[in-house]
Amino acid sequence: MLIGDVARRSGVSARMLRHYDSLGLVRPTGRTRGGYREYSDEDIRRIFHIESLRSLGLSLREVGAALDDPGFTPSELVEDLIRQTRERIAGETELLTRLSRIGAAEPTGWEDVLRIVALLQALGSESAGKRQRAALSSVDGVPVPVEALVEAALSESDPNVAGALRWALAQSGDGGWALLAEGLGSPLAEVRTRAVRSIAEIPNGQATAVLRGALTHSDVVVRRYAALALGARGVADAIPTLVDMVVEGTNDVDAGDALGALASDPALADRIAAALVACLGHAPVESPARRRLTQALAEVPGPAAARALADLAHDEDRVVARTAAYVLGMRDGR
């Protein structure tokens, strides 16, 4: 079969077939009397093999090496191609993400683009100091996309850098609360904790709504951080979780302070006192939990708390009795 017929049958141009011949990939088996290339059926099969391998991303050099290697194993080739493709996709995805973030920042000139790129690179630096400086400078005239700050906050393990990133998110527009809320669903406990701590520092209604929902989260650490933040915002839904924290002795001082802040609302003071007293009734005598509950009750104003403290001043646990008596004395001005 002559080269023109082969080109029509295979879909490979005559020019490319001549290129294959020059590279030694497919040399026509014969020649006509006039010196024209004449391809055999085996030559045509080799052309189809070449095109198939090229469709997988192999270069012509790699195609030739594969076809001429007697020990060629297709499975190894496919595995290597899968690895290369994944690496290429990862690289392209990273580039696309970076470009999208630069575009979201709406730079007005190349100077803005260069500053954003430098800041994004600093956020990904191995140096904690550089990451912290980048976080702090992200609100100083450099419009960094909130997505980049959220990603950095959810992956940051250094406490100082994490604090700077949470501050930067709180200073940004919407604080990235929606993206951080997605972090609450992460399979990694540390990511969920970083997400709720970042949301807790965002002072808007959307963040508060997310924290309310987090009170029923399956992760107890998420529930506790949400309760502390909501207590500071005056949200009564946090009371049960805060009381549980006092009983369990987990961040009990902070929980007690949050309950005290909530109790500044007269409508909540008696409710909080009742919850603490109920737990006191179930805790064993001379248990650390009863002492913590008494200390939390001391932060609650109002008649219900005063009556409970008066009863506790005669408690069998001397530490509880002394604490209650001391608080009553302070309230009476003694």
C-alpha positions in Angstrom: 0.0 0.0 0.0 1.4 3.4 -1.0 1.8 6.2 1.4 -1.3 8.2 0.3 -3.5 5.1 0.8 -1.9 4.5 4.2 -2.6 8.1 5.2 -6.2 7.9 4.2 -6.7 4.6 6.0 -4.8 5.4 9.2 -5.6 9.1 9.6 -1.9 9.9 9.9 -0.7 12.5 7.4 1.8 11.6 4.7 4.1 14.2 6.2 4.0 12.5 9.6 4.5 9.1 8.0 7.7 10.4 6.4 8.7 11.7 9.8 8.2 8.3 11.3 10.3 6.8 8.6 13.1 9.3 9.3 13.1 8.4 13.0 13.1 4.7 12.3 9.7 4.2 13.9 8.0 2.8 10.8 10.1 2.0 7.8 8.1 0.8 4.8 8.9 -2.9 4.1 9.2 -2.4 0.4 9.5 0.1 -2.5 7.8 0.2 -5.8 9.8 0.1 -9.1 9.4 3.9 -9.1 11.0 4.1 -5.7 7.8 5.0 -3.8 7.3 3.7 -0.2 5.2 0.6 0.0 3.7 -0.4 3.4 2.8 -3.9 4.3 0.0 -5.0 6.6 2.5 -5.3 9.5 3.7 -1.8 8.8 0.2 -0.5 9.1 -0.4 -2.4 12.3 2.7 -0.7 13.8 1.4 2.7 12.8 -1.8 2.0 14.7 0.3 0.9 17.7 2.3 4.1 17.5 -0.8 6.2 17.4 -2.4 4.3 20.3 0.7 4.9 22.5 0.9 8.5 21.5 -2.8 9.0 22.6 -1.6 8.0 26.1 0.8 10.9 26.3 4.1 9.2 25.2 6.6 11.0 23.2 7.8 9.5 19.9 11.1 8.6 21.5 9.2 6.8 24.3 6.9 5.1 21.8 9.9 3.7 19.9 11.6 2.5 23.0 8.4 0.7 24.1 7.8 -1.0 20.8 11.4 -2.1 20.3 11.9 -3.3 23.9 11.5 -7.1 24.0 11.0 -7.0 27.8 8.3 -4.3 27.5 5.5 -4.7 30.1 2.3 -2.7 29.4 1.3 -2.7 33.1 4.5 -0.9 34.2 4.0 1.7 31.4 0.4 2.3 32.4 1.3 2.7 36.1 4.1 5.2 35.2 1.7 7.1 33.0 -0.9 7.3 35.8 1.7 8.6 38.1 2.9 11.3 35.7 -0.7 12.3 34.9 -1.6 12.7 38.5 1.5 14.8 39.1 0.6 16.9 36.1 -3.0 17.3 37.3 -1.9 18.3 40.8 0.5 20.9 39.4 -2.2 22.3 37.0 -4.7 22.3 39.8 -2.4 24.2 42.1 -1.7 26.7 39.3 -5.4 27.1 38.7 -6.1 27.7 42.4 -3.3 30.3 42.6 -4.6 32.1 39.5 -8.2 32.0 40.7 -7.1 33.6 44.0 -5.2 36.3 42.3 -8.2 37.0 40.1 -10.5 37.1 43.1 -8.4 39.8 44.6 -9.1 42.0 41.6 -5.6 43.4 41.2 -5.5 46.8 39.4 -1.9 46.4 38.0 1.2 44.2 38.0 2.4 45.6 41.3 -0.8 44.3 42.9 -0.3 40.9 41.2 3.3 40.7 42.4 2.4 41.6 46.0 -0.4 39.0 46.1 1.9 36.3 44.6 4.6 37.2 47.2 2.0 37.0 50.0 0.6 33.7 48.9 4.1 32.3 48.7 4.9 33.5 52.2 1.7 31.9 53.5 3.0 28.6 52.2 6.6 29.1 53.5 8.3 26.5 55.8 9.2 29.4 58.1 6.6 30.0 60.8 7.9 33.6 61.1 7.3 34.3 57.4 3.8 32.8 57.6 3.0 34.9 60.7 4.2 38.1 59.0 2.2 37.3 55.9 -0.9 36.7 57.9 -0.5 40.0 59.8 0.3 42.0 56.6 -2.7 40.5 54.7 -4.9 43.2 56.0 -2.4 46.0 55.4 -3.2 47.1 51.9 -2.6 43.7 50.1 -6.0 42.2 49.0 -5.4 38.6 49.8 -8.3 36.3 48.8 -10.1 35.0 51.8 -9.9 31.4 50.4 -6.1 31.5 50.8 -6.4 32.7 54.4 -9.0 29.9 55.2 -6.8 27.2 53.7 -3.8 28.5 55.7 -5.8 28.7 58.9 -7.1 25.1 58.5 -3.7 23.7 57.9 -1.6 25.8 60.4 -0.2 23.9 63.4 2.0 26.7 64.9 -0.2 28.4 67.6 1.2 31.9 67.0 0.7 31.7 63.2 -2.7 30.2 63.7 -3.7 33.1 66.0 -2.5 35.6 63.4 -4.5 33.9 60.7 -7.7 33.9 62.8 -7.2 37.6 63.4 -6.7 38.2 59.7 -9.8 36.3 58.9 -11.8 38.3 61.4 -10.6 41.5 59.9 -11.4 40.5 56.3 -14.8 41.0 54.7 -17.1 38.1 55.6 -14.3 36.3 57.4 -14.7 33.2 55.2 -17.2 31.8 57.6 -18.9 29.7 54.9 -15.6 28.0 53.9 -14.6 27.5 57.5 -18.0 25.9 58.1 -17.0 23.3 55.5 -14.0 22.6 57.6 -16.2 21.5 60.5 -17.0 18.5 58.3 -13.4 17.4 57.9 -12.5 13.9 58.8 -9.5 15.3 60.7 -10.1 16.4 64.3 -7.4 19.0 64.2 -8.9 20.7 61.1 -12.3 20.7 62.8 -10.8 22.4 65.8 -9.0 25.0 63.7 -12.3 25.7 61.9 -14.4 26.3 64.9 -11.8 28.4 66.6 -11.5 30.6 63.5 -15.3 30.9 63.3 -15.5 31.9 67.0 -13.4 35.0 66.2 -15.6 36.3 63.3 -18.0 38.9 64.7 -21.1 38.5 62.5 -24.5 36.9 62.5 -23.6 34.2 60.0 -20.7 33.0 62.2 -23.0 33.0 65.2 -25.5 30.8 63.3 -22.8 28.4 62.4 -21.6 28.2 66.0 -25.2 27.5 67.1 -25.3 24.6 64.7 -22.0 23.4 66.1 -23.5 22.9 69.5 -24.8 19.5 68.2 -21.7 18.5 66.4 -20.5 15.0 66.9 -17.0 16.3 67.9 -17.1 17.3 71.6 -14.2 19.7 71.2 -16.1 21.5 68.5 -19.1 21.7 70.8 -17.0 23.2 73.6 -15.4 25.9 71.5 -18.7 26.8 70.0 -20.3 27.1 73.5 -17.5 29.3 74.8 -17.9 31.7 71.9 -21.7 31.7 72.1 -21.6 32.4 75.8 -19.5 35.5 75.2 -22.1 36.6 72.6 -25.0 36.1 75.1 -26.5 33.1 73.3 -28.5 31.1 75.9 -28.3 27.9 73.7 -24.8 27.4 75.0 -25.8 27.0 78.7 -26.1 23.1 78.7 -22.7 22.6 77.1 -21.0 25.1 79.4 -22.5 23.4 82.5 -21.3 20.1 81.2 -17.8 21.6 80.8 -17.8 22.7 84.4 -18.9 19.2 85.6 -16.3 17.5 83.4 -13.5 19.9 84.4 -12.7 20.8 80.8 -11.9 24.5 80.4 -14.2 24.8 83.5 -12.8 28.3 84.4 -13.6 29.6 81.0 -17.0 27.9 81.0 -17.7 29.4 84.4 -16.8 32.9 83.2 -19.0 32.4 80.1 -21.9 31.3 82.4 -21.3 34.4 84.6 -21.4 36.6 81.5 -24.7 35.0 80.4 -26.1 35.4 83.9 -25.8 39.2 83.7 -29.1 38.9 81.9 -31.6 38.5 84.7 -33.8 36.4 82.5 -31.0 33.8 82.3 -29.5 34.0 85.8 -32.1 31.8 87.5 -32.0 29.3 84.7 -28.2 28.9 85.0 -28.4 28.7 88.7 -31.0 25.9 88.4 -28.9 24.0 86.0 -25.8 24.2 88.3 -27.8 23.2 91.4 -29.3 20.2 89.5 -25.8 18.9 88.7 -24.7 19.5 92.3 -27.5 17.2 93.4 -26.2 14.4 91.3 -22.5 14.8 92.0 -21.0 12.7 94.9 -20.1 14.4 98.2 -16.5 15.8 98.3 -16.1 15.4 94.5 -14.1 17.9 92.4 -17.1 18.4 90.2 -19.2 19.8 93.2 -16.4 22.2 94.0 -16.2 23.4 90.4 -20.0 23.8 90.3 -20.0 25.8 93.5 -17.3 28.1 92.1 -19.3 28.5 88.9 -22.4 29.3 90.9 -20.5 32.0 92.7 -20.3 33.9 89.4 -24.1 33.9 89.0 -26.1 36.8 90.4 -29.7 36.7 91.5 -31.9 35.2 94.3 -31.8 31.6 93.0 -28.0 31.5 93.1 -28.0 33.2 96.6 -30.4 30.6 98.0 -28.3 27.8 96.6 -25.2 29.2 98.1 -26.9 29.7 101.5 -27.7 25.9 101.4 -24.2 25.0 100.3 -22.7 27.0 103.2 -23.7 24.0 105.4 -22.5 21.4 102.9 -20.8 18.2 104.1 -17.9 19.0 101.8 -15.9 21.6 103.8 -14.3 23.1 100.7 -17.8 23.6 99.1 -19.1 25.1 102.4 -16.3 27.5 102.9 -16.5 28.6 99.2 -20.2 29.2 99.5 -19.9 31.1 102.8 -17.1 33.3 101.4 -19.1 34.2 98.3 -22.2 35.0 100.5 -20.0 37.2 102.7 -18.6 39.1 99.7 -22.1 39.7 98.5 -23.3 40.9 101.8 -20.3 43.3 102.0 -18.7 41.4 104.9 
